[in-house]
């Protein structure tokens, strides 16, 4: 089982446990990388039941990559909701 990197327009295939391909993951600021891993629960990629904290961290990481690539953040309301 695998899936595509969650960065916008990326077609790289990654392991189900990974949010992004290595190139895009390196664009995620360390504090957001830490938040993703702190809220990851082993097996969530199998049972498809991640926590709301994980989903918030996930979306913030996707936004960070989009901005780093000069794109508009695809989830603009996430920053406010995460506070």
C-alpha positions as CSV (number, residue, x, y, z in Angstrom):
1,X,0.0,0.0,0.0
2,X,1.2,3.5,-0.8
3,X,-0.1,7.0,-1.5
4,X,1.0,10.2,-3.1
5,X,2.9,12.9,-1.3
6,X,0.4,15.4,0.2
7,X,2.2,18.4,-1.1
8,X,0.2,20.1,-3.8
9,X,0.8,18.8,-7.3
10,X,3.4,16.3,-6.2
11,X,3.1,12.9,-7.8
12,X,5.8,11.1,-5.7
13,X,4.7,7.9,-4.2
14,X,5.4,7.5,-0.5
15,X,4.9,4.9,2.3
16,X,1.4,5.2,4.0
17,X,3.2,6.2,7.2
18,X,4.7,9.3,5.5
19,X,2.9,12.5,4.9
20,X,5.2,13.7,2.1
21,X,8.1,12.8,-0.1
22,X,11.6,13.6,1.3
23,X,11.9,16.7,-0.9
24,X,8.7,18.3,0.4
25,X,9.2,17.1,4.0
26,X,12.5,19.0,4.1
27,X,10.5,22.2,3.3
28,X,8.3,21.8,6.4
29,X,9.6,23.8,9.3
30,X,11.0,21.7,12.2
31,X,8.3,22.7,14.7
32,X,5.6,21.5,12.2
33,X,7.5,18.3,11.5
34,X,7.6,17.7,15.3
35,X,3.9,18.5,15.6
36,X,3.1,15.9,12.8
37,X,5.1,13.2,14.5
38,X,3.9,14.1,18.0
39,X,0.3,13.6,16.9
40,X,0.9,10.5,14.7
41,X,-0.6,7.3,16.1
42,X,0.8,4.1,14.7
43,X,-1.9,2.4,12.6
44,X,-3.9,5.5,11.8
45,X,-3.0,5.0,8.1
46,X,-4.6,1.6,8.3
47,X,-7.8,2.4,10.3
48,X,-8.2,5.9,8.7
49,X,-8.9,7.5,12.1
50,X,-6.3,10.1,12.8
51,X,-6.8,12.6,15.6
52,X,-8.0,16.1,15.0
53,X,-4.6,17.3,16.3
54,X,-2.8,15.2,13.7
55,X,-5.1,16.5,11.0
56,X,-4.4,20.1,12.0
57,X,-0.6,19.5,12.0
58,X,-0.9,17.7,8.6
59,X,-2.8,20.7,7.1
60,X,-0.3,23.2,8.6
61,X,2.6,21.2,7.0
62,X,0.9,21.2,3.6
63,X,0.3,24.9,3.9
64,X,3.9,25.5,4.8
65,X,5.1,23.6,1.7
66,X,2.7,25.5,-0.5
67,X,4.0,28.8,0.7
68,X,7.6,27.7,0.4
69,X,6.9,26.9,-3.2
70,X,5.3,30.3,-3.8
71,X,1.8,29.0,-3.9
72,X,-1.3,30.1,-1.9
73,X,-1.9,28.1,1.2
74,X,-4.6,25.6,0.3
75,X,-6.0,25.5,3.9
76,X,-6.0,29.2,5.0
77,X,-8.3,28.7,8.0
78,X,-6.0,26.2,9.7
79,X,-3.7,28.7,11.2
80,X,-6.5,30.4,13.1
81,X,-8.1,27.1,14.2
82,X,-4.8,25.8,15.5
83,X,-4.3,28.6,18.0
